């Protein structure tokens, strides 16, 4: 049995909806359904009454719901206990980071930290956005790095979690280009000749950012979706093969733009882009959960650096 099966089941019991729980768990509905079926097969009992709407638990499901909550609590408590006993863990900073930022932002950021802050031992968990937030909430990481947009906020209580803004980056459309930098495809396309569209899966955070672009643009874009994945890196590789247009974070294509392998497919216009903030979160320290000394030291350094950066930008804007 896998822990995620328990988490899936608890989510389904709370939402009474396969589609809603699949969305919250950032998996497709067929994959979510298979995981629930795997749990039922492992237990040897039907947990869900599939003849009713909305979905509800069977008698066995009602009984197992309490057991699932208890098991997840025991697992999290055991993890916290063992982490507290291992002194080496106290000197390691655990990061939970969405896949894209783990490949584009984090490597350079850690190199910069090493130069200006000093050496740190780090452990990175590359997850989807939902699981990264859950990792922070359940104590599975010290710091969580993620994208933020006002129309797609993370529901983290500011009374419990602190935040530092690490900067911003744009999500734009890119296409393979020739040696002179001319893209194979350019927006907006036409009804007669729609552009091949390399899309994010429906439950991907960057997919929701692309939806914002498409919904807010004044000039309609004409696409023919030909490929879909939840990984920006996967879309980039398809774009490099000349398979279509992909919306990618600017940090993901720095090398490809420099080497003229990819080019902006929007003609340099900002009409089809969205700016995302990069945020760092941690749980506010308390007497019961003081956190690691190395994390507190790093947080103070980053917070001070953020304040100085904000003051510098204010001075420049006033000149």
N, C-alpha and C positions, 0 to 999 in steps of 0.2 A: 504494500500500500504506500502511496505517496502523500506527503503532507498537503500538497496542493489539492488533492481530491477532497480532503476534509474542509479546506478553505472554500472550495467550490460549493460543496454541499451546504455549508453554513450560509454562504451568500444566497444560494437558491432558496433556502428556508426563509431568509429574511425578505427577499424580493418577490417570491412566488412567481418568478418569470425567468424562463431560460434565456430569452433574448436580452433582458436587462442585466442579468448576472454575467452573461458572456461579455457584454459590453464593459461592465465594471471590472471583470477579470482580464480584459484585453486579450480575448481569444475569440475565434469564430464560434458561432453557435453550434455547428456540427462537432467541433473539437470539444467544446464544453460539454455537450451531451454525451460524447464518448467517455469523458472523464467521469461523469456521474454514473454511467453504466459500468465502468471499470470498478468503481467503488462498490456498487451494488453486487457485482459479480464476486468481488473479494469477500464481501460480507455474507453473500448467499441469501440476500433478502431485498425485496423491492422497497425503496425508500420514498419514491415519488409516485403519487397517484396521477397517472397521465390521462385519465379519462375525465378529469375535471378541469374547469377553467374559472378563475386563474389556477395555476398549478398549486397543489397542496401536498403535504406529507402524508404518507401512510401511517398506520399505527407504529410500525417498525421505525419509520422515519422520525416520528415524534420522540420515540425512546432514544434513538441514536443521536438526535440533535444535541441533547444534553451531554452525551458521552463525547461527541465531537468537540464541543466547546471545552470540556474538561481536558481532553487530550491535547488540544492546541495550547491550552494554558500550561499544561505540564511540560510540553516541549519547549515553549518559550522560557519558562522558569528554569528548566534544566540548562538551556543555552546561556541564560544570564548568569546562573550560578557558576558554570564551568568557566565562562569568560572572566568572571571576577576572581577565580582561583588561579588563573594563569597569568603570572607576572609579565610575561612577554607581550601579552595582549595589551597591557596598559601602556606600552610604548608604541603601539601600532594604531594608526588612524584608519578606520574602516569607512570607505566611501560607498554610497549607493548612487549609481549614475545611469541614466538612460543610455542605450547602446550608442546612439549617434555622438553624444558628448564624450563618451568614453573613448571614442576613436579620434575625435577632432579637437576637442578643447583640452581634455585632461593631460595628455602627454606633454604639451608645451607648457601648460600651467604648472605641472609638477616640476618641470625643469627650471622654470622661473622661480618657484618657491625654494628650490635647492640652492639657487644662487643668492637669493635675497633674504630668505628666512633661515635656511640651514637644512641639514639632512633630516628627513622624516621617513619612518617606516610606514608604508601604506599598503592597504589591501583594497582592491576595487571589485565591487559587485556590479556587473553590467546587466541591467534589468530593463523591462519596460517601465513606463512612467508610473503606472498603478502599483507595481510591485516595489518600485523604489520608494514610493510614499509609504507603503505598508511596512517596508523594512525599517524606515525611520520611526514610524509609530510603534512598532513592536520591539524596538531596541536592537534591531539587527545591524545597525550601522551607527557611526558617530555623526557623520555629515552626509547630507544628500544634496546633489547638484542637479538642477533641472532647468528646463525652459519655463517661462511664464508669459502669459498674455492676458490682459484684462478680461477678454471674452472667453478664456479657457483657464480660469484660476484654479490653483490647488487649494482644496478646502482644509487648510492647516490653521488651527486656532493660534493667533499671534500671542495670546496669553501663555501658550504652552511652547511655542516654537519661535526661535529667532531667525532672522533672515538678513543676508548681506547680498547686495547686488554686485555681480561680478562683471557686468557689461551687457552689451546687446549684440545681436547679429541678425541679418536679414535672411529670409527664406525667399529664394528667387527661382525663376525657370532657367534651365540650362539645356544645351544640346551639344552633340559632337560638332566640331568645326574643322575646317581645312587649315592648311599651314598659315594662311593669312588671317585666320581668326574669324572667318565668316561661318556662322552656324548652319547646320544642315536644315534646321527647322526654326521658324520665327513665329512668334505670336502675332495676331490672334488666331490664325487659321480661318477657314471659311466653312460654310455649311456644305458646299460641294466637295471640298478637300479638307476635312478635319485633320488635325495633327495627331500622330500616334502619341498616346499619353501613357507615361509610366507612372502609375498611381500608388499611393499608400493604401494599405488595408484600412477598412472603415474604423477599426478601433485603435489605430495608431495616432499618437498625439500630433505628429507632423501632418498626418492626413486631415485632422481637424483644422490645422492652420491653413492648409491648402483650400479647404472648404470656405474659410473666411475670405480668402482672396477671390475665389470664384463667385461668392455671394455678394461681395462688396464692389466688384469691378463695374465701372460704368460702360465699358466696352466688352461685349460678350466674347468669351473664348470658345473655340470650337475644337473639341477633342474627341478622339476615338480611343477609349481605354483598351490597351492591348496587353498590359502587364500589371501585376499588383503584388506588393509585398509590404511588410511592416518595417523593413530595414532601409534606411537612407543609403547605406553603402551598396545594397543590392540594386537600388535604382540608379545609382551613379555608374555602376559597372555596365548596366544595360544602356545607359546614355552614351557611355564611351564606345559601345559597340554600334552606335548609330541607330538604335532601335526606337528612339523617340525623345520627347521632352520630359524632363523630370524637375520637380521643385526640390531644391537642395539648400541646406544651410551654407552660408558663404564660407565658413571655416572648413567645410568638407571638400571644397573644390579649389583651394588655394594653389596647390601644385598643378592641378590639371589646367587651370586658367593660365598660369605662368608658362607652361609648356605648350600651350595652344592645342590642348586635346579637347577641351570644352570651352564654350563661349556662352554668354548670356543670350537667351532666346527671346528676351523682351525688348531688344533694341536699346537697352540702357534706360528704359522708362521705369519709374517707381510705381506705376499704376497697378502693376501685377506682382507686388511683393508685400510681405508683412514683416515687421520688426518684432523680434522676440527678446525678452530680457533673460539673461542667465542668472539664476539665483542659487545661493547656497543656504541650506537650512540646518539647524541643529535644535535639539530639545533644550529648553532653558534649564540650566543646572539648578538643582534643589538639594536640600539636606539629605533627602532620601536617595536622590540620583545625582550626585555631584559631577559625574562624568570624569573623563581622563584629564590629567594635568596637561599632557601634550596637546590635547584638543583645545583646551582653554587657552593655552599659549598661542596656538595657531589662529584661533578665532579672534583673539585680541589684536593680533598682527593684521589680519585681513580686514577687521572692522576699522582699525585706524587708517589703513591704506585706502579703504573705500571713502572715508570722510575726507582725507586729503585730496583724493581724486575729484570728489564732488566740489570742493572749494576751488580747485584749480579750474574746473569747467565753468564755475560761476564767474570767476575773475575774467576768464577769456571772453565770456558772453557779454560782459559789461564794458569791454574795451571797444 
